[in-house]
Amino acid sequence: MTELTPLPANSAAVGEPSPSHAPSAFLEVRDLKVHFPTDDGVVKSVDGLSFQLEKGKTLSIVGESGSGKSVTSLAIMGLHRLGARGKNVRMSGEIWLDGKELVGADPDEVRKLRGRDMAMIFQDPLSAMHPYYKIGNQIVEAYRVHHDVSKKVARTRAIEMLDRVGIPEPGKRVDSYPHEFSGGMRQRAMIAMALVNNPELLIADEPTTALDVTVQAQILDLIRDLQKEFGSAVVLITHDLGVVAEIADEVLVMYGGRCVERGPVDEIFAQPQHPYTWGLLGSMPRIDRETSDRLIPVKGQPPSLINVPSGCAFHPRCPYADIPKGDVTRTVRPELQQVAGGHFSACHLSPEDRTRIWTEEIAPKL
């Protein structure tokens, strides 16, 4: 594993918060930036992201492909350097996990945390798992890395976890290979591997994307039940707001590498405060829609992360960009402003205009 980019020389000592910068939440991300220099320019995958998450809560990060969701999750895990593009990655900001700062931490220390204190469920378990190793052996290895136990004890633990996630005949299936499992079974096995060490932070990156609707519901129920059992904090990465409604406590909407809206899930669905969030809600299938009603896609294409539009990055696609006076939407980047309680939005529209547009134009169509 390549070393994480160190913090500037004047930053606090690695892993030790200074009194003025002590984290107030279990997981706290501060002004995170992850940039990838290329021959065509710098890809600003994440460009100044901040959020907090407490144990026992689920934060869902939503947005279209290319919005920075997955890079955020990989940065938290210390895996953002994997692959060719990660060789020259530039990373800054702070990531605090239970009082430990990860961006400037020693790579060996981050490695010790990974799998034990924090774990990840990947979108495609067939790619994430080793195809030539039995599933049980992979879980055993994940357990023994952090526990000084015999293979026999670790195998018993692997069987227990396979049973806990609903794999039938776990004592037999522990010796199966990944390709011998169905998609839903592989995802369950991936969850078993992620949770074998009882991590306090679980990151799930599009965990239900490739599964049919019935299996999706089963996997979401499983994640929710296991979270209650282990008391973990969960970061759920998804583009599916239907999944968000099922499992999240809070929602963070990303666009162009930045957060454009953040708040409690009930408020995001009942009174969203950003035109991009309105667009995501309009494109979400609903069981109570009339069959003649068509989904309303967000017009245009996501922005280039090399040449992000000036001002509000969403303004080229926003039907309300001309409402604010002057050229502010095209020249000034909006910062997150508190709407109410823990609800924040980065939009140049006035609160009155946002409420009016949502109430009169958007909500009646959903």
Backbone hydrogen bonds, N-H to C=O, Kabsch-Sander energy under -0.5 kcal/mol:
donor,donor_aa,acceptor,acceptor_aa,energy
11,S,8,P,-1.9
16,E,13,A,-2.2
21,H,18,S,-1.5
22,A,18,S,-0.6
22,A,19,P,-0.6
27,L,53,L,-2.6
28,E,96,W,-2.5
29,V,51,F,-3.1
30,R,94,E,-2.9
31,D,29,V,-0.5
32,L,49,L,-2.9
33,K,92,S,-2.3
34,V,46,V,-2.3
35,H,90,R,-3.1
36,F,43,V,-2.6
38,T,41,G,-1.7
41,G,38,T,-0.7
43,V,36,F,-2.7
43,V,41,G,-0.6
44,K,42,V,-0.8
44,K,305,L,-2.8
45,S,34,V,-0.7
45,S,43,V,-1.5
46,V,34,V,-1.7
47,D,257,G,-2.9
48,G,32,L,-2.5
49,L,32,L,-2.0
51,F,29,V,-1.9
53,L,27,L,-2.2
57,K,54,E,-1.5
59,L,234,V,-2.9
60,S,58,T,-0.5
60,S,250,E,-2.7
61,I,59,L,-0.6
61,I,236,L,-2.6
62,V,60,S,-0.6
62,V,252,L,-2.5
63,G,238,T,-0.6
67,S,64,E,-1.5
72,T,68,G,-1.8
73,S,69,K,-1.8
74,L,70,S,-2.5
75,A,71,V,-2.3
76,I,72,T,-2.0
77,M,73,S,-1.8
78,G,74,L,-0.8
78,G,75,A,-0.6
79,L,74,L,-3.1
80,H,74,L,-0.7
82,L,79,L,-1.6
86,G,83,G,-1.0
87,K,84,A,-1.4
89,V,86,G,-1.1
90,R,35,H,-3.2
91,M,89,V,-0.5
92,S,33,K,-2.1
94,E,30,R,-2.1
96,W,28,E,-3.2
97,L,95,I,-0.5
97,L,100,K,-2.9
98,D,26,F,-3.7
98,D,96,W,-0.5
100,K,97,L,-1.7
102,L,95,I,-3.1
105,A,102,L,-0.8
109,E,106,D,-0.8
110,V,106,D,-2.0
111,R,107,P,-2.3
112,K,108,D,-1.7
113,L,109,E,-1.5
114,R,110,V,-2.1
115,G,118,M,-4.3
116,R,113,L,-1.1
117,D,113,L,-2.6
118,M,113,L,-2.0
119,A,201,L,-2.2
121,I,203,I,-3.3
122,F,120,M,-0.6
127,S,124,D,-0.9
128,A,124,D,-2.0
129,M,125,P,-2.5
133,Y,130,H,-1.2
135,I,176,S,-3.2
136,G,174,V,-2.0
138,Q,134,K,-1.8
139,I,135,I,-1.9
140,V,136,G,-2.7
141,E,137,N,-2.4
142,A,138,Q,-1.9
143,Y,139,I,-1.9
144,R,140,V,-2.7
145,V,141,E,-1.7
146,H,143,Y,-1.0
147,H,143,Y,-0.7
149,V,147,H,-1.8
154,A,150,S,-2.3
155,R,151,K,-2.5
156,T,152,K,-2.1
157,R,153,V,-2.0
158,A,154,A,-2.3
159,I,155,R,-2.4
160,E,156,T,-2.2
161,M,157,R,-2.3
162,L,158,A,-2.4
163,D,159,I,-2.3
164,R,160,E,-2.3
165,V,161,M,-1.9
166,G,163,D,-1.3
167,I,162,L,-2.7
172,K,169,E,-1.5
173,R,169,E,-2.9
174,V,170,P,-1.5
175,D,172,K,-1.5
176,S,173,R,-2.0
180,E,177,Y,-2.0
181,F,178,P,-1.7
186,R,182,S,-2.8
187,Q,183,G,-2.0
188,R,184,G,-1.9
189,A,185,M,-2.4
190,M,186,R,-2.5
191,I,187,Q,-2.1
192,A,188,R,-2.4
193,M,189,A,-2.3
194,A,190,M,-2.3
195,L,191,I,-2.2
196,V,192,A,-0.6
196,V,193,M,-0.6
198,N,195,L,-2.0
200,E,117,D,-1.1
201,L,117,D,-1.7
202,L,233,A,-3.0
203,I,119,A,-2.7
204,A,202,L,-0.5
204,A,235,V,-2.9
205,D,121,I,-2.8
205,D,203,I,-0.6
206,E,204,A,-0.9
206,E,237,I,-2.7
209,T,206,E,-1.0
211,L,208,T,-1.5
216,Q,212,D,-2.8
217,A,213,V,-2.1
218,Q,214,T,-1.7
219,I,215,V,-2.6
220,L,216,Q,-2.5
221,D,217,A,-2.4
222,L,218,Q,-2.1
223,I,219,I,-2.6
224,R,220,L,-2.4
225,D,221,D,-2.6
226,L,222,L,-2.7
227,Q,223,I,-2.1
228,K,224,R,-1.8
229,E,225,D,-2.0
230,F,226,L,-2.8
231,G,227,Q,-2.4
232,S,227,Q,-0.6
233,A,200,E,-3.1
234,V,57,K,-2.7
235,V,202,L,-2.5
236,L,59,L,-2.9
236,L,234,V,-0.6
237,I,204,A,-3.3
237,I,235,V,-0.6
238,T,61,I,-2.3
238,T,236,L,-0.5
241,L,239,H,-0.8
243,V,240,D,-0.6
244,V,240,D,-1.5
245,A,241,L,-2.3
246,E,242,G,-1.0
247,I,243,V,-1.5
248,A,244,V,-2.3
249,D,58,T,-2.7
250,E,58,T,-2.1
251,V,263,G,-2.9
252,L,60,S,-3.0
253,V,261,E,-3.3
254,M,62,V,-3.1
254,M,252,L,-0.6
255,Y,258,R,-2.8
257,G,67,S,-1.6
258,R,255,Y,-1.4
260,V,253,V,-2.8
260,V,258,R,-0.5
261,E,253,V,-1.2
262,R,344,F,-2.4
263,G,251,V,-2.2
265,V,249,D,-2.3
268,I,264,P,-2.3
269,F,265,V,-1.8
270,A,266,D,-2.2
271,Q,267,E,-3.1
278,W,274,H,-2.0
279,G,275,P,-2.0
280,L,276,Y,-2.2
281,L,277,T,-2.4
282,G,278,W,-2.3
283,S,279,G,-1.3
284,M,281,L,-1.2
289,R,286,R,-1.3
293,D,290,E,-1.5
296,I,282,G,-1.9
299,K,297,P,-0.5
312,C,329,T,-2.9
313,A,311,G,-0.5
315,H,312,C,-2.0
317,R,314,F,-1.8
318,C,314,F,-1.0
321,A,318,C,-1.2
323,I,320,Y,-1.5
328,V,325,K,-0.9
330,R,327,D,-1.1
331,T,327,D,-1.0
331,T,328,V,-0.6
332,V,328,V,-2.6
333,R,331,T,-0.5
337,Q,345,S,-2.5
339,V,343,H,-3.8
340,A,343,H,-1.2
343,H,340,A,-2.7
344,F,262,R,-3.5
344,F,342,G,-0.5
345,S,337,Q,-2.3
346,A,260,V,-2.7
347,C,345,S,-0.7
354,R,350,S,-2.6
355,T,351,P,-2.3
356,R,352,E,-2.4
357,I,353,D,-2.9
358,W,354,R,-2.4
359,T,355,T,-2.6
360,E,356,R,-2.9
361,E,357,I,-2.2
362,I,357,I,-2.0
363,A,358,W,-3.0
365,K,362,I,-1.6
366,L,362,I,-0.6
366,L,363,A,-1.4
